[in-house]
Amino acid sequence: MLELNFLSAVELQLPFYRDMIRCGGGSLVFTSSLAGKVGSACAATYSASKFAVQGYMNALRAEGQFRGVRVTLACPGPVATSITKNAMLGKPGAKVTVTQEESDSTARMSADRCARLMLRAEWGGLQEAWMSP
């Protein structure tokens, strides 16, 4: 979880960030989560990975603002995806049990809506955007 949500974001942004500094500016958008603002029950590792994203990107924003690089942090609430259903477990062949709450997409925004709201946040020059259905 830490590799996927935090370390990959750090590694992937470095070449772009360096190029933006060299070119005089640019804009980066990162996905955190509301669980990165307030710990989520039964998801301590997920919340910790998103807290790490929050801290790193806030520091990157402070550093980049003097170099023309804007950093937007998107913090969506629940999004209707199949990530839980398709999650890989530690044991080969193990199945993920999806609870009724997780399968209920009425309390979740669509991935399309989330992406549109993230774009609006970046276009609007927001440093951080919280999104929900």
VEXDREN-816979 format. One record per residue: x, y negated, z negated of N, C-alpha, C in turn; residue in three letters. Coordinates in Angstrom, 3 decimals. Layout:
+----------+----------+----------+----------+----------+----------+----------+----------+----------+------+
!    neast !   nnorth !      nup !   caeast !  canorth !     caup !    ceast !   cnorth !      cup ! rest !
+----------+----------+----------+----------+----------+----------+----------+----------+----------+------+
!        X !        Y !        Z !        X !        Y !        Z !        X !        Y !        Z !  ALA !
...
+----------+----------+----------+----------+----------+----------+----------+----------+----------+------+
REM end
This chain:
+----------+----------+----------+----------+----------+----------+----------+----------+----------+------+
!    neast !   nnorth !      nup !   caeast !  canorth !     caup !    ceast !   cnorth !      cup ! rest !
+----------+----------+----------+----------+----------+----------+----------+----------+----------+------+
!    0.823 !    1.187 !    0.000 !    0.000 !    0.000 !    0.000 !    0.873 !   -1.259 !    0.000 !  MET !
!    1.923 !   -1.239 !   -0.812 !    2.820 !   -2.397 !   -0.847 !    3.557 !   -2.561 !    0.474 !  LEU !
!    3.958 !   -1.454 !    1.080 !    4.632 !   -1.534 !    2.373 !    3.694 !   -2.090 !    3.448 !  GLU !
!    2.468 !   -1.600 !    3.476 !    1.514 !   -2.025 !    4.500 !    1.094 !   -3.481 !    4.309 !  LEU !
!    0.659 !   -3.830 !    3.118 !    0.072 !   -5.150 !    2.901 !    1.086 !   -6.257 !    2.645 !  ASN !
!    2.204 !   -5.944 !    2.032 !    3.157 !   -6.993 !    1.677 !    4.443 !   -6.948 !    2.506 !  PHE !
!    5.185 !   -5.871 !    2.407 !    6.494 !   -5.812 !    3.068 !    6.392 !   -5.946 !    4.585 !  LEU !
!    5.369 !   -5.348 !    5.192 !    5.230 !   -5.481 !    6.645 !    4.942 !   -6.932 !    7.030 !  SER !
!    4.145 !   -7.638 !    6.247 !    3.861 !   -9.054 !    6.540 !    5.126 !   -9.887 !    6.447 !  ALA !
!    5.943 !   -9.622 !    5.442 !    7.199 !  -10.355 !    5.275 !    8.124 !  -10.071 !    6.454 !  VAL !
!    8.295 !   -8.809 !    6.787 !    9.197 !   -8.427 !    7.877 !    8.727 !   -8.965 !    9.232 !  GLU !
!    7.439 !   -8.879 !    9.495 !    6.927 !   -9.286 !   10.802 !    6.947 !  -10.795 !   11.014 !  LEU !
!    6.807 !  -11.569 !    9.953 !    6.773 !  -13.012 !   10.123 !    8.152 !  -13.630 !   10.296 !  GLN !
!    9.206 !  -12.988 !    9.818 !   10.538 !  -13.591 !    9.828 !   11.003 !  -14.072 !   11.205 !  LEU !
!   10.944 !  -13.255 !   12.258 !   11.420 !  -13.758 !   13.548 !   10.579 !  -14.926 !   14.073 !  PRO !
!    9.267 !  -14.881 !   13.845 !    8.405 !  -15.977 !   14.291 !    8.696 !  -17.252 !   13.513 !  PHE !
!    8.851 !  -17.115 !   12.209 !    9.142 !  -18.258 !   11.352 !   10.458 !  -18.925 !   11.773 !  TYR !
!   11.463 !  -18.119 !   12.007 !   12.763 !  -18.661 !   12.440 !   12.651 !  -19.382 !   13.781 !  ARG !
!   11.897 !  -18.801 !   14.726 !   11.698 !  -19.445 !   16.022 !   10.927 !  -20.752 !   15.877 !  ASP !
!    9.939 !  -20.760 !   15.009 !    9.160 !  -21.983 !   14.793 !   10.030 !  -23.096 !   14.221 !  MET !
!   10.902 !  -22.756 !   13.309 !   11.820 !  -23.759 !   12.744 !   12.723 !  -24.295 !   13.855 !  ILE !
!   13.244 !  -23.381 !   14.664 !   14.135 !  -23.775 !   15.761 !   13.412 !  -24.663 !   16.774 !  ARG !
!   12.132 !  -24.396 !   17.014 !   11.360 !  -25.148 !   18.011 !   10.684 !  -26.394 !   17.431 !  CYS !
!   10.785 !  -26.586 !   16.141 !   10.210 !  -27.784 !   15.528 !    8.827 !  -27.643 !   14.944 !  GLY !
!    8.299 !  -26.431 !   14.848 !    7.011 !  -26.259 !   14.187 !    6.207 !  -25.108 !   14.734 !  GLY !
!    5.074 !  -24.894 !   14.101 !    4.185 !  -23.816 !   14.503 !    3.204 !  -23.524 !   13.393 !  GLY !
!    2.466 !  -22.449 !   13.559 !    1.429 !  -22.094 !   12.601 !    1.406 !  -20.587 !   12.391 !  SER !
!    1.346 !  -20.172 !   11.146 !    1.255 !  -18.759 !   10.780 !   -0.024 !  -18.539 !    9.979 !  LEU !
!   -0.699 !  -17.429 !   10.223 !   -1.905 !  -17.066 !    9.474 !   -1.681 !  -15.680 !    8.885 !  VAL !
!   -1.946 !  -15.551 !    7.598 !   -1.768 !  -14.270 !    6.918 !   -3.064 !  -13.856 !    6.253 !  PHE !
!   -3.280 !  -12.551 !    6.194 !   -4.476 !  -12.020 !    5.559 !   -4.141 !  -11.546 !    4.155 !  THR !
!   -4.790 !  -12.154 !    3.196 !   -4.723 !  -11.690 !    1.817 !   -6.086 !  -11.068 !    1.532 !  SER !
!   -6.667 !  -11.406 !    0.415 !   -7.964 !  -10.864 !    0.038 !   -8.443 !  -11.610 !   -1.194 !  SER !
!   -9.740 !  -11.604 !   -1.417 !  -10.222 !  -12.146 !   -2.684 !   -9.661 !  -11.315 !   -3.840 !  LEU !
!   -9.353 !  -10.041 !   -3.563 !   -8.731 !   -9.188 !   -4.583 !   -7.311 !   -9.642 !   -4.899 !  ALA !
!   -6.738 !  -10.489 !   -4.057 !   -5.436 !  -11.083 !   -4.331 !   -5.536 !  -12.313 !   -5.206 !  GLY !
!   -6.751 !  -12.797 !   -5.422 !   -6.992 !  -13.937 !   -6.301 !   -7.458 !  -13.462 !   -7.672 !  LYS !
!   -8.322 !  -12.460 !   -7.665 !   -8.882 !  -11.891 !   -8.890 !   -8.781 !  -10.383 !   -8.750 !  VAL !
!   -8.087 !   -9.728 !   -9.658 !   -7.901 !   -8.278 !   -9.562 !   -9.215 !   -7.545 !   -9.390 !  GLY !
!   -9.199 !   -6.538 !   -8.559 !  -10.391 !   -5.760 !   -8.245 !  -10.363 !   -4.424 !   -8.990 !  SER !
!  -11.463 !   -4.098 !   -9.654 !  -11.561 !   -2.846 !  -10.404 !  -11.337 !   -1.653 !   -9.480 !  ALA !
!  -10.644 !   -0.664 !   -9.959 !  -10.364 !    0.574 !   -9.225 !   -9.499 !    0.336 !   -7.994 !  CYS !
!   -8.802 !   -0.806 !   -7.945 !   -7.952 !   -1.099 !   -6.795 !   -6.725 !   -1.882 !   -7.253 !  ALA !
!   -6.098 !   -1.428 !   -8.321 !   -4.966 !   -2.160 !   -8.900 !   -3.808 !   -2.300 !   -7.911 !  ALA !
!   -3.470 !   -1.250 !   -7.208 !   -2.354 !   -1.319 !   -6.272 !   -2.688 !   -2.238 !   -5.098 !  THR !
!   -3.908 !   -2.139 !   -4.598 !   -4.340 !   -3.026 !   -3.521 !   -4.275 !   -4.481 !   -3.988 !  TYR !
!   -4.830 !   -4.759 !   -5.156 !   -4.809 !   -6.126 !   -5.689 !   -3.380 !   -6.613 !   -5.864 !  SER !
!   -2.512 !   -5.773 !   -6.384 !   -1.111 !   -6.165 !   -6.579 !   -0.446 !   -6.492 !   -5.250 !  ALA !
!   -0.732 !   -5.712 !   -4.214 !   -0.126 !   -5.971 !   -2.901 !   -0.606 !   -7.306 !   -2.348 !  SER !
!   -1.857 !   -7.648 !   -2.581 !   -2.395 !   -8.915 !   -2.092 !   -1.935 !  -10.096 !   -2.955 !  LYS !
!   -1.740 !   -9.890 !   -4.255 !   -1.139 !  -10.919 !   -5.109 !    0.262 !  -11.244 !   -4.606 !  PHE !
!    1.001 !  -10.217 !   -4.194 !    2.353 !  -10.425 !   -3.660 !    2.300 !  -11.248 !   -2.372 !  ALA !
!    1.350 !  -10.958 !   -1.503 !    1.181 !  -11.744 !   -0.278 !    0.907 !  -13.194 !   -0.641 !  VAL !
!    0.010 !  -13.412 !   -1.590 !   -0.337 !  -14.776 !   -2.024 !    0.906 !  -15.541 !   -2.478 !  GLN !
!    1.682 !  -14.942 !   -3.352 !    2.866 !  -15.616 !   -3.886 !    3.899 !  -15.919 !   -2.822 !  GLY !
!    4.167 !  -14.957 !   -1.985 !    5.178 !  -15.140 !   -0.943 !    4.748 !  -16.216 !    0.048 !  TYR !
!    3.516 !  -16.151 !    0.499 !    3.061 !  -17.092 !    1.513 !    2.902 !  -18.502 !    0.948 !  MET !
!    2.534 !  -18.619 !   -0.323 !    2.486 !  -19.950 !   -0.939 !    3.886 !  -20.565 !   -0.980 !  ASN !
!    4.883 !  -19.752 !   -1.299 !    6.266 !  -20.244 !   -1.308 !    6.729 !  -20.562 !    0.113 !  ALA !
!    6.367 !  -19.730 !    1.080 !    6.731 !  -19.971 !    2.474 !    6.091 !  -21.271 !    2.977 !  LEU !
!    4.841 !  -21.509 !    2.567 !    4.157 !  -22.744 !    2.952 !    4.911 !  -23.963 !    2.415 !  ARG !
!    5.315 !  -23.903 !    1.149 !    6.043 !  -25.016 !    0.538 !    7.363 !  -25.261 !    1.253 !  ALA !
!    8.024 !  -24.195 !    1.629 !    9.298 !  -24.291 !    2.348 !    9.100 !  -24.788 !    3.779 !  GLU !
!    8.086 !  -24.266 !    4.455 !    7.871 !  -24.570 !    5.857 !    7.303 !  -25.948 !    6.136 !  GLY !
!    6.614 !  -26.538 !    5.167 !    5.959 !  -27.823 !    5.422 !    6.957 !  -28.910 !    5.808 !  GLN !
!    8.181 !  -28.801 !    5.347 !    9.202 !  -29.791 !    5.688 !    9.884 !  -29.478 !    7.013 !  PHE !
!    9.507 !  -28.343 !    7.592 !   10.094 !  -27.916 !    8.865 !    9.056 !  -27.832 !    9.970 !  ARG !
!    7.854 !  -28.318 !    9.700 !    6.800 !  -28.325 !   10.709 !    6.031 !  -27.031 !   10.847 !  GLY !
!    6.193 !  -26.109 !    9.905 !    5.495 !  -24.827 !    9.978 !    4.330 !  -24.835 !    8.991 !  VAL !
!    3.121 !  -24.625 !    9.534 !    1.919 !  -24.534 !    8.695 !    1.644 !  -23.071 !    8.370 !  ARG !
!    1.213 !  -22.822 !    7.154 !    0.864 !  -21.462 !    6.747 !   -0.562 !  -21.482 !    6.222 !  VAL !
!   -1.423 !  -20.662 !    6.835 !   -2.801 !  -20.503 !    6.393 !   -2.943 !  -19.115 !    5.791 !  THR !
!   -3.556 !  -19.049 !    4.639 !   -3.779 !  -17.785 !    3.949 !   -5.275 !  -17.496 !    3.959 !  LEU !
!   -5.677 !  -16.425 !    4.609 !   -7.080 !  -16.033 !    4.681 !   -7.362 !  -15.027 !    3.574 !  ALA !
!   -8.402 !  -15.285 !    2.815 !   -8.769 !  -14.423 !    1.685 !  -10.196 !  -13.927 !    1.856 !  CYS !
!  -10.404 !  -12.941 !    2.731 !  -11.768 !  -12.447 !    2.925 !  -12.237 !  -11.579 !    1.770 !  PRO !
!  -13.548 !  -11.604 !    1.574 !  -14.181 !  -10.657 !    0.671 !  -14.366 !   -9.346 !    1.422 !  GLY !
!  -15.331 !   -8.544 !    1.017 !  -15.526 !   -7.247 !    1.670 !  -15.841 !   -7.372 !    3.158 !  PRO !
!  -15.113 !   -6.582 !    3.960 !  -15.289 !   -6.566 !    5.409 !  -15.710 !   -5.153 !    5.816 !  VAL !
!  -16.686 !   -5.055 !    6.690 !  -17.177 !   -3.750 !    7.159 !  -16.175 !   -3.160 !    8.147 !  ALA !
!  -15.358 !   -2.241 !    7.665 !  -14.409 !   -1.522 !    8.511 !  -14.449 !   -0.053 !    8.117 !  THR !
!  -13.735 !    0.754 !    8.841 !  -13.676 !    2.180 !    8.507 !  -12.352 !    2.518 !    7.823 !  SER !
!  -11.707 !    1.535 !    7.212 !  -10.395 !    1.782 !    6.618 !  -10.452 !    2.821 !    5.491 !  ILE !
!  -11.474 !    2.752 !    4.644 !  -11.571 !    3.727 !    3.558 !  -11.811 !    5.124 !    4.103 !  THR !
!  -12.690 !    5.214 !    5.082 !  -13.013 !    6.519 !    5.673 !  -11.797 !    7.137 !    6.355 !  LYS !
!  -10.928 !    6.297 !    6.905 !   -9.766 !    6.790 !    7.642 !   -8.468 !    6.714 !    6.850 !  ASN !
!   -8.567 !    6.424 !    5.561 !   -7.367 !    6.304 !    4.739 !   -6.639 !    7.649 !    4.664 !  ALA !
!   -5.316 !    7.566 !    4.601 !   -4.510 !    8.778 !    4.464 !   -4.221 !    8.975 !    2.982 !  MET !
!   -4.362 !   10.187 !    2.517 !   -4.093 !   10.514 !    1.118 !   -2.757 !   11.244 !    1.025 !  LEU !
!   -2.271 !   11.396 !   -0.191 !   -0.984 !   12.028 !   -0.417 !   -0.931 !   13.493 !   -0.019 !  GLY !
!   -2.068 !   14.176 !   -0.014 !   -2.103 !   15.602 !    0.308 !   -2.583 !   15.801 !    1.743 !  LYS !
!   -1.852 !   16.575 !    2.539 !   -2.303 !   16.851 !    3.907 !   -3.685 !   17.496 !    3.895 !  PRO !
!   -4.553 !   17.000 !    4.736 !   -5.898 !   17.554 !    4.854 !   -6.884 !   17.061 !    3.826 !  GLY !
!   -6.437 !   16.258 !    2.860 !   -7.346 !   15.751 !    1.828 !   -8.340 !   14.781 !    2.458 !  ALA !
!   -9.566 !   14.825 !    1.984 !  -10.622 !   13.967 !    2.500 !  -10.869 !   12.799 !    1.544 !  LYS !
!  -11.199 !   11.660 !    2.118 !  -11.541 !   10.488 !    1.328 !  -13.029 !   10.543 !    1.019 !  VAL !
!  -13.377 !   10.325 !   -0.228 !  -14.776 !   10.263 !   -0.616 !  -15.209 !    8.806 !   -0.574 !  THR !
!  -16.180 !    8.509 !    0.256 !  -16.690 !    7.148 !    0.387 !  -17.942 !    7.031 !   -0.457 !  VAL !
!  -17.939 !    6.068 !   -1.390 !  -19.091 !    5.869 !   -2.256 !  -20.199 !    5.162 !   -1.492 !  THR !
!  -21.421 !    5.201 !   -2.045 !  -22.554 !    4.509 !   -1.420 !  -22.261 !    3.017 !   -1.299 !  GLN !
!  -21.643 !    2.439 !   -2.342 !  -21.319 !    1.009 !   -2.317 !  -20.363 !    0.683 !   -1.177 !  GLU !
!  -19.366 !    1.554 !   -0.953 !  -18.398 !    1.334 !    0.127 !  -19.030 !    1.507 !    1.502 !  GLU !
!  -20.001 !    2.406 !    1.605 !  -20.606 !    2.653 !    2.905 !  -21.715 !    1.652 !    3.221 !  SER !
!  -22.169 !    0.908 !    2.227 !  -23.233 !   -0.076 !    2.428 !  -22.655 !   -1.324 !    3.074 !  ASP !
!  -22.866 !   -1.465 !    4.384 !  -22.283 !   -2.597 !    5.111 !  -23.112 !   -3.868 !    4.968 !  SER !
!  -24.262 !   -3.811 !    4.289 !  -25.077 !   -5.019 !    4.162 !  -24.401 !   -6.059 !    3.278 !  THR !
!  -23.519 !   -5.630 !    2.381 !  -22.820 !   -6.564 !    1.494 !  -21.451 !   -6.941 !    2.042 !  ALA !
!  -21.178 !   -6.563 !    3.270 !  -19.869 !   -6.816 !    3.874 !  -20.043 !   -7.622 !    5.167 !  ARG !
!  -19.076 !   -8.491 !    5.439 !  -19.135 !   -9.223 !    6.702 !  -18.511 !   -8.373 !    7.808 !  MET !
!  -18.880 !   -8.670 !    9.019 !  -18.307 !   -7.927 !   10.142 !  -16.854 !   -8.369 !   10.345 !  SER !
!  -16.065 !   -7.498 !   10.932 !  -14.671 !   -7.836 !   11.229 !  -14.614 !   -9.009 !   12.206 !  ALA !
!  -15.582 !   -9.082 !   13.130 !  -15.635 !  -10.179 !   14.096 !  -15.859 !  -11.516 !   13.386 !  ASP !
!  -16.806 !  -11.548 !   12.447 !  -17.060 !  -12.787 !   11.693 !  -15.819 !  -13.185 !   10.906 !  ARG !
!  -15.178 !  -12.230 !   10.281 !  -13.967 !  -12.510 !    9.510 !  -12.896 !  -13.135 !   10.400 !  CYS !
!  -12.688 !  -12.560 !   11.581 !  -11.676 !  -13.084 !   12.502 !  -12.021 !  -14.507 !   12.944 !  ALA !
!  -13.298 !  -14.765 !   13.250 !  -13.714 !  -16.119 !   13.657 !  -13.484 !  -17.122 !   12.531 !  ARG !
!  -13.792 !  -16.733 !   11.305 !  -13.586 !  -17.632 !   10.167 !  -12.099 !  -17.891 !    9.922 !  LEU !
!  -11.276 !  -16.878 !   10.156 !   -9.832 !  -17.063 !   10.021 !   -9.324 !  -18.065 !   11.058 !  MET !
!   -9.806 !  -17.955 !   12.279 !   -9.416 !  -18.913 !   13.321 !   -9.853 !  -20.326 !   12.967 !  LEU !
!  -11.072 !  -20.466 !   12.473 !  -11.559 !  -21.795 !   12.084 !  -10.697 !  -22.389 !   10.970 !  ARG !
!  -10.285 !  -21.553 !   10.043 !   -9.437 !  -22.037 !    8.945 !   -8.110 !  -22.558 !    9.483 !  ALA !
!   -7.520 !  -21.827 !   10.413 !   -6.241 !  -22.256 !   10.981 !   -6.417 !  -23.512 !   11.822 !  GLU !
!   -7.439 !  -23.518 !   12.677 !   -7.691 !  -24.693 !   13.531 !   -7.975 !  -25.926 !   12.682 !  TRP !
!   -8.611 !  -25.723 !   11.535 !   -8.931 !  -26.837 !   10.650 !   -7.764 !  -27.266 !    9.775 !  GLY !
!   -6.648 !  -26.570 !    9.896 !   -5.462 !  -26.924 !    9.121 !   -5.556 !  -26.577 !    7.645 !  GLY !
!   -6.443 !  -25.633 !    7.303 !   -6.587 !  -25.261 !    5.900 !   -5.375 !  -24.459 !    5.419 !  LEU !
!   -4.990 !  -24.683 !    4.187 !   -3.905 !  -23.891 !    3.604 !   -4.415 !  -22.529 !    3.156 !  GLN !
!   -5.662 !  -22.489 !    2.700 !   -6.233 !  -21.238 !    2.212 !   -7.740 !  -21.264 !    2.466 !  GLU !
!   -8.274 !  -20.128 !    2.866 !   -9.719 !  -20.027 !    3.126 !  -10.259 !  -18.761 !    2.499 !  ALA !
!  -11.327 !  -18.916 !    1.735 !  -12.037 !  -17.778 !    1.161 !  -13.249 !  -17.535 !    2.027 !  TRP !
!  -13.497 !  -16.274 !    2.375 !  -14.581 !  -15.941 !    3.285 !  -15.445 !  -14.827 !    2.718 !  MET !
!  -16.733 !  -14.925 !    2.987 !  -17.637 !  -13.870 !    2.580 !  -18.820 !  -13.828 !    3.541 !  SER !
!  -19.620 !  -12.795 !    3.436 !  -20.774 !  -12.707 !    4.352 !  -21.655 !  -13.926 !    4.234 !  PRO !
+----------+----------+----------+----------+----------+----------+----------+----------+----------+------+
REM end
